[in-house]
């Protein structure tokens, strides 16, 4: 039997005397992929950080051992660990925007570990960096080696993160949610690339994720974690065919069913149009020269036509840069002042893009937005009562603080929180709870239409299912119309009546959800659908 490359034995971890990890044990062989799955707070990332000894200053491993390539890592000094990290052990962090240094070129960031561990400099270093960028399939690496992170797309930044992790030929790669918030097609490319690199280098991969489709596609063995404990450990095929623990069963069962669809609304309810968009386009001027004269225009959105019915959900799908968010913000008049909006946005006989800000203000209570990231969309200095009251008072849907409090408490209960939470602050809630607060804020002014901009992309699978179910229930009880912007096409059957497919700012296909998912006409739509990770 092969000796495992990595052996973790009975790791126990505390933070400020609070137990975080409980007797964590597993092994990983060369060339194999082990997936750690579970919701936020289950201990997945803390397990990985324990291996690398990159723990918070107040965290302490109280017992156990981590044996990597016959070396007990927990007994090494910090200097000895530095010779292992980035050399024999590589890591891809979850969020490339937070991990890459914005003031250093990507070439310099990749080169740091190569110079440290392999001593390469000058021409040899540049050749090595270009070779790595070619290996991760970053376009035009000879030029982009001198680019900065902000000049790259999300998928390209994640490729740079992979290049940094693989720079010194590691034997073990830890991938911590490596595709969260990436487009479904870019996600498929990144996962395919990791598989190729694994086979080429006989690389062991410790994959941390909450996406069961990725686990099915990538892993040889699966470990389920909850509250810092291992609940189940099985070979991947056995895990998906016969999960033993109820928690594992629930994670699998909460995945969207892509063969059950909501019926087209006009066939069941004779609904009236709420929003009519005709020839809507968005341009930005390109200015050059000392006097910054306009020399041309960049088309962010090409002429688009669609109608949103009362109580209908339209999903807007496409890759990053396709114009999804631009469309949503153009409808709500939330684009910056340099944007030139042409066409008609007709909301119940009001041409929104022809109104002044003063004329638009009384209508704003009719349409709201839920942003992607509840961490940044909620003001950390405002209590939940203040957050929910702000819109009510500004748009005149409540006239007194007492009325605000009563309605805010009612809203919190409506979105599945406690009325007693009203005086707490955003940092005191989990990600899923914060998104419920963001939904309550959108509902606080009694809108008729809500634009949901990737509201579940950063949430665990079970929390995502809860939020989608909540939106569906609120739509029925409050007669809401939704425009649901997403890159995750697996959500379409659960949430959408109809679908708009955008590519490079152009509407290339639209139709009923079932027709789009089962009989797409455009090759691009087929590519997006075929990129959805499958459990089969």
C-alpha positions in Angstrom: 0.0 0.0 0.0 1.2 3.5 -0.9 2.4 5.7 1.9 0.1 8.8 2.1 1.7 12.1 1.1 -0.3 13.8 3.8 -1.5 12.3 7.1 -3.5 14.3 9.5 -4.0 12.6 12.9 -6.4 13.8 15.7 -6.0 17.5 15.2 -7.7 19.6 18.0 -7.7 23.4 17.6 -8.9 26.1 19.9 -9.4 29.9 19.5 -9.5 31.8 22.8 -10.1 28.5 24.6 -13.1 27.7 22.4 -12.9 24.4 20.6 -12.9 24.8 16.8 -11.7 21.5 15.5 -12.3 18.1 17.1 -10.1 15.1 16.4 -9.7 15.7 12.7 -8.0 12.8 10.9 -7.6 11.9 7.2 -4.9 11.0 4.6 -4.2 12.0 1.0 -2.2 10.1 -1.6 -0.2 11.5 -4.5 -2.2 12.2 -7.6 -5.5 12.0 -5.7 -8.1 14.7 -4.8 -9.7 14.8 -1.3 -12.7 17.1 -0.9 -13.7 18.7 2.4 -17.3 19.7 2.2 -19.7 21.5 4.6 -21.3 24.9 5.3 -19.5 28.1 6.4 -18.2 27.6 9.9 -17.8 23.8 9.6 -14.0 24.0 10.0 -12.9 23.3 6.4 -10.6 26.3 6.0 -9.3 26.1 9.5 -8.3 22.5 8.8 -6.3 23.7 5.8 -4.7 26.5 7.7 -3.7 24.1 10.4 -1.8 22.1 7.8 0.0 25.2 6.6 0.4 26.7 10.1 -1.3 29.9 8.9 -3.6 30.3 11.8 -4.8 33.4 13.6 -2.6 34.6 16.4 -5.1 33.5 19.1 -5.6 30.0 17.6 -3.7 27.0 19.1 -3.4 23.4 18.1 -3.7 21.6 21.4 -3.0 18.0 20.1 -2.5 16.0 17.0 0.0 15.8 14.2 0.4 16.7 10.5 2.8 14.5 8.6 3.6 15.7 5.1 6.1 13.7 3.0 7.4 12.0 6.2 7.9 15.3 8.0 6.0 16.3 11.1 5.0 19.9 10.2 3.8 20.9 13.7 7.3 20.4 15.1 9.0 22.7 12.5 10.1 26.3 13.3 8.7 29.2 11.3 11.8 29.4 9.2 11.6 25.7 8.4 7.9 26.1 7.5 8.7 28.9 5.1 10.8 26.5 3.1 7.8 24.2 2.8 5.0 26.7 2.1 4.9 27.8 -1.5 7.6 25.2 -2.3 6.3 21.7 -1.6 2.9 23.0 -0.4 0.9 25.4 -2.6 -2.5 27.1 -1.9 -5.1 28.8 -4.0 -7.1 31.1 -1.8 -10.8 31.8 -2.3 -10.9 35.4 -3.4 -8.1 36.5 -5.8 -9.1 40.2 -5.4 -8.1 40.0 -1.8 -5.1 37.7 -2.3 -3.3 39.6 -5.1 -1.4 42.7 -4.3 -2.9 45.6 -6.4 0.3 47.6 -6.6 2.5 44.7 -7.9 2.5 43.3 -11.4 1.4 39.7 -11.7 4.8 38.7 -13.0 6.5 40.1 -9.9 4.0 38.3 -7.6 4.5 35.0 -9.3 8.3 35.5 -9.3 8.5 36.1 -5.5 8.3 32.5 -4.5 10.4 31.3 -7.4 13.2 33.6 -6.4 12.9 32.7 -2.8 12.8 28.9 -3.2 14.6 28.3 -6.5 16.9 31.3 -6.7 16.0 32.2 -10.3 16.6 35.8 -11.5 16.5 38.0 -14.5 16.0 36.2 -17.8 15.6 32.7 -16.4 13.0 34.0 -13.9 11.0 35.8 -16.7 11.1 32.7 -18.8 9.8 30.6 -15.9 7.0 33.0 -15.2 5.9 33.1 -18.9 6.0 29.3 -18.9 3.7 29.1 -15.9 1.3 31.6 -17.4 1.2 29.5 -20.6 0.6 26.4 -18.5 -2.5 28.0 -16.9 -3.6 29.2 -20.3 -3.5 32.9 -19.6 -3.8 34.7 -23.0 -0.7 36.6 -24.3 1.5 35.9 -21.3 4.5 37.8 -22.7 2.5 41.0 -22.5 0.4 40.3 -19.4 3.4 39.5 -17.3 3.6 43.3 -16.8 -0.1 43.8 -16.1 -1.6 44.6 -12.7 -4.5 42.6 -11.1 -7.1 45.2 -11.9 -6.4 44.7 -15.7 -7.5 41.1 -15.5 -11.0 39.4 -15.4 -12.0 37.3 -12.4 -11.2 34.1 -14.2 -7.8 35.4 -15.3 -6.9 36.5 -11.8 -7.8 33.0 -10.6 -5.4 31.5 -13.2 -2.7 33.8 -11.8 -3.4 32.4 -8.3 -3.0 28.9 -9.7 0.3 29.9 -11.3 1.6 31.3 -8.0 0.5 28.1 -6.2 2.2 25.9 -8.8 5.3 28.1 -9.3 7.7 25.8 -7.3 6.4 22.4 -8.4 4.5 21.6 -5.2 3.5 18.1 -4.3 0.3 19.1 -2.6 -2.1 21.8 -3.7 -4.7 23.2 -1.3 -7.6 24.7 -3.2 -9.9 26.7 -0.9 -13.1 27.5 -2.8 -11.1 28.1 -6.0 -14.2 28.9 -8.2 -16.6 30.8 -5.9 -18.3 33.6 -7.8 -16.8 32.6 -11.2 -18.9 32.3 -14.3 -20.1 28.7 -14.9 -18.0 28.5 -18.1 -14.9 30.0 -16.5 -15.4 27.6 -13.5 -15.5 24.7 -15.9 -12.2 25.9 -17.5 -10.5 26.3 -14.2 -11.6 22.8 -12.9 -10.5 21.2 -16.2 -7.2 22.9 -16.0 -6.6 21.7 -12.4 -7.4 18.2 -13.6 -4.9 18.5 -16.4 -2.2 19.9 -14.1 -2.9 17.2 -11.6 -2.3 14.4 -14.1 0.7 16.1 -15.6 2.4 16.6 -12.2 1.0 13.7 -10.2 -0.3 16.4 -7.9 -2.3 15.8 -4.7 -5.2 18.2 -4.2 -7.0 19.0 -1.0 -10.2 20.7 -2.3 -12.3 22.8 0.0 -15.8 23.6 -1.3 -19.5 23.8 -0.6 -20.5 23.0 -4.3 -21.5 19.4 -4.6 -21.3 19.5 -8.4 -17.6 20.4 -8.2 -17.0 17.7 -5.6 -18.6 15.1 -7.9 -16.6 16.2 -10.8 -13.2 16.5 -9.1 -12.8 14.3 -6.1 -11.7 10.7 -5.4 -12.7 10.9 -1.7 -15.1 13.1 0.2 -15.2 14.2 3.9 -18.2 15.9 5.3 -17.6 18.4 8.1 -19.9 20.2 10.5 -19.1 22.3 13.6 -15.5 21.3 13.5 -16.1 17.5 13.3 -15.9 14.9 10.6 -19.3 13.3 10.1 -18.6 11.1 7.1 -15.6 9.9 5.0 -16.3 7.9 1.8 -15.0 7.3 -1.7 -16.6 9.8 -4.0 -18.8 7.3 -5.9 -20.1 5.7 -2.7 -20.7 9.1 -1.1 -23.0 10.3 -3.9 -24.8 7.0 -4.4 -25.3 6.2 -0.7 -24.5 9.1 1.6 -24.6 7.7 5.2 -25.0 10.8 7.4 -28.2 12.8 7.4 -26.2 16.0 7.0 -24.5 14.7 3.9 -27.9 13.6 2.5 -29.3 17.1 3.1 -26.4 18.8 1.3 -27.0 16.7 -1.7 -30.8 17.0 -1.6 -30.6 20.8 -1.5 -29.0 21.0 -4.9 -31.3 22.5 -7.6 -33.2 20.1 -9.7 -32.6 21.1 -13.3 -35.5 19.1 -14.8 -38.3 20.8 -12.8 -39.5 24.1 -14.1 -41.9 26.9 -13.2 -44.6 27.2 -15.9 -44.6 30.4 -18.1 -46.6 33.0 -16.2 -48.8 34.2 -19.1 -50.2 30.6 -19.5 -51.5 30.5 -15.9 -52.4 34.0 -14.8 -53.1 36.4 -17.7 -50.6 38.7 -16.0 -50.2 42.4 -17.1 -46.9 43.9 -18.1 -45.1 45.8 -15.3 -42.0 46.8 -17.1 -41.4 47.2 -20.9 -37.8 47.7 -22.2 -37.5 48.8 -25.9 -34.2 49.3 -27.7 -32.3 49.9 -24.4 -28.6 50.5 -25.0 -25.8 51.9 -22.8 -22.7 53.7 -24.1 -19.7 55.2 -22.4 -17.7 58.0 -24.1 -14.0 57.4 -24.8 -12.0 60.5 -24.2 -8.4 61.2 -25.3 -5.9 64.1 -25.5 -5.1 67.0 -23.3 -8.6 68.4 -23.5 -10.2 64.9 -23.0 -12.3 65.2 -26.2 -14.7 62.4 -27.0 -13.2 60.3 -29.8 -15.6 57.4 -29.7 -17.9 55.3 -27.6 -17.8 51.9 -25.8 -21.0 49.9 -26.1 -21.7 48.3 -22.7 -25.2 47.2 -23.8 -26.5 46.8 -27.3 -30.3 47.5 -28.1 -32.4 45.1 -25.9 -36.1 44.4 -25.9 -38.1 42.5 -23.3 -41.2 42.8 -21.1 -41.5 41.8 -17.4 -45.0 40.7 -16.2 -46.5 41.2 -12.8 -45.5 38.4 -10.4 -43.0 37.1 -13.1 -39.3 36.2 -12.6 -36.9 36.7 -15.5 -33.4 35.3 -15.1 -30.6 37.3 -16.9 -27.6 35.0 -17.5 -24.2 35.3 -19.2 -20.5 35.5 -18.3 -18.7 38.4 -16.6 -18.8 41.4 -18.9 -21.9 40.3 -20.7 -23.9 43.3 -19.5 -26.1 41.6 -16.9 -25.4 44.1 -14.1 -25.3 47.0 -16.5 -28.9 46.1 -17.6 -30.1 45.9 -14.1 -28.6 49.2 -13.0 -29.7 51.0 -16.2 -33.3 50.0 -15.4 -32.9 51.5 -11.9 -31.0 54.5 -13.1 -28.0 53.6 -10.9 -25.3 54.0 -13.6 -22.8 56.8 -13.3 -23.3 60.1 -15.0 -21.0 59.3 -17.9 -23.3 56.5 -19.1 -25.5 57.4 -22.1 -28.8 55.5 -22.0 -30.9 55.3 -25.2 -34.2 53.6 -25.8 -37.2 53.3 -23.5 -37.6 52.0 -20.0 -41.3 52.0 -19.5 -42.5 51.3 -16.0 -46.3 51.5 -15.8 -46.4 54.4 -18.4 -43.4 56.2 -16.8 -40.4 56.5 -19.1 -37.8 56.1 -16.4 -34.8 57.1 -18.4 -36.5 60.4 -19.5 -37.2 61.5 -15.9 -35.1 63.9 -13.9 -33.8 62.7 -10.5 -36.5 64.7 -8.7 -39.2 63.2 -10.9 -37.8 59.7 -10.4 -37.6 59.9 -6.6 -41.3 59.3 -5.8 -41.2 56.2 -8.0 -38.1 54.6 -6.4 -40.2 52.9 -3.7 -41.7 50.7 -6.5 -38.4 49.1 -7.5 -35.5 48.0 -5.4 -32.2 46.0 -5.7 -30.6 43.2 -3.7 -26.8 43.2 -4.2 -24.5 40.3 -4.5 -22.5 40.7 -1.3 -24.4 41.3 1.9 -21.1 42.1 3.7 -20.5 45.3 1.7 -24.1 46.3 0.9 -25.1 46.8 4.5 -23.7 49.8 6.4 -21.8 48.4 9.4 -22.5 51.5 11.5 -26.2 51.2 11.3 -28.3 48.9 13.4 -30.9 46.7 11.6 -33.7 49.0 12.7 -31.8 52.0 11.3 -31.0 50.1 8.1 -34.7 49.1 7.5 -36.0 52.5 8.6 -33.8 54.6 6.3 -35.7 53.8 3.1 -39.2 54.0 4.8 -38.5 57.5 6.0 -36.8 58.7 2.9 -39.4 57.5 0.5 -42.4 58.2 2.7 -43.7 54.6 3.3 -43.6 55.3 7.0 -44.3 58.5 8.9 -43.0 57.9 12.4 -40.2 56.0 14.2 -42.8 53.9 16.0 -44.4 52.8 12.7 -40.8 52.1 11.3 -40.1 49.9 14.3 -43.4 47.9 14.0 -42.9 47.4 10.2 -39.2 46.5 10.7 -40.0 43.8 13.3 -42.7 42.5 11.0 -40.2 42.4 8.0 -37.6 40.5 10.1 -40.1 37.8 10.9 -41.2 37.7 7.3 -37.7 36.9 6.1 -37.1 34.3 8.9 -35.3 36.3 11.5 -36.3 37.3 15.0 -38.0 40.7 15.9 -35.5 40.8 18.8 -32.6 41.1 16.3 -33.7 44.6 15.5 -31.1 46.4 17.6 -28.1 44.3 16.5 -25.5 45.2 13.8 -24.6 43.5 10.5 -21.3 42.0 11.8 -23.3 40.0 14.4 -25.0 37.9 11.7 -23.9 35.1 9.4 -23.7 35.6 5.6 -27.1 34.0 5.0 -28.7 36.1 7.8 -27.2 39.3 6.3 -28.7 38.4 2.9 -32.1 38.0 4.6 -31.6 41.5 6.1 -30.8 42.9 2.6 -34.0 41.3 1.3 -36.0 42.9 4.2 -34.4 46.2 3.3 -35.6 45.9 -0.3 -39.1 45.0 0.9 -39.3 47.8 3.4 -40.7 50.3 0.9 -43.2 47.8 -0.5 -41.8 47.6 -4.0 -43.5 45.9 -7.0 -40.2 44.9 -8.6 -36.9 43.8 -7.2 -33.6 43.3 -9.2 -31.6 40.5 -7.6 -27.9 40.9 -8.6 -26.2 37.5 -7.9 -27.8 37.3 -4.4 -26.8 33.7 -3.7 -23.4 33.4 -5.4 -21.3 33.5 -2.2 -23.7 31.4 -0.1 -23.5 27.8 1.0 -25.7 25.4 -0.9 -28.2 25.0 2.0 -28.4 28.7 2.7 -28.8 29.4 -1.0 -31.7 27.0 -1.1 -33.3 28.8 1.8 -32.9 32.2 0.2 -34.3 31.1 -3.1 -37.2 29.5 -1.3 -37.8 32.7 0.7 -37.8 34.8 -2.5 -40.3 32.5 -4.1 -42.6 32.7 -1.1 -42.3 36.5 -0.9 -43.1 36.8 -4.6 -46.3 34.9 -4.1 -47.5 36.7 -1.0 -46.4 40.2 -2.0 -47.1 40.0 -5.8 -43.4 40.8 -6.6 -41.8 40.8 -10.0 -38.1 39.8 -10.1 -35.2 40.3 -12.4 -32.7 37.6 -11.2 -29.2 38.2 -12.4 -27.0 35.1 -12.2 -24.1 33.2 -13.7 -25.3 29.9 -12.1 -27.7 28.4 -14.7 -28.6 25.5 -12.4 -30.8 28.0 -10.4 -32.9 28.8 -13.5 -35.5 25.9 -13.1 -36.1 26.8 -9.5 -36.5 30.5 -9.7 -37.3 31.7 -13.3 -40.3 31.8 -15.6 -38.3 33.2 -18.5 -34.6 33.7 -19.4 -32.5 36.3 -21.2 -29.1 35.2 -22.4 -26.5 38.1 -22.8 -23.1 37.9 -24.5 -20.8 40.9 -24.9 -23.7 43.3 -24.2 -26.0 41.7 -26.7 -29.2 39.8 -26.1 -28.6 36.7 -28.1 -31.5 34.5 -26.9 -34.6 34.7 -24.8 -37.5 32.3 -24.0 -39.3 30.2 -21.4 -36.9 28.6 -18.8 -37.7 25.1 -19.9 -37.1 25.9 -23.6 -33.8 27.6 -22.9 -32.5 24.9 -20.7 -33.6 21.9 -22.8 -33.6 23.2 -26.3 -31.2 26.2 -26.5 -30.8 27.6 -30.0 -27.4 29.5 -29.7 -24.1 27.7 -29.3 -23.1 30.1 -26.5 -26.2 29.1 -24.5 -25.4 25.4 -25.0 -21.9 26.1 -23.8 -23.2 27.7 -20.6 -25.6 24.8 -19.9 -23.0 22.2 -20.6 -20.6 23.8 -18.2 -23.0 23.2 -15.2 -21.3 20.7 -12.9 -23.4 17.5 -12.8 -23.9 14.9 -10.0 -24.2 12.1 -12.6 
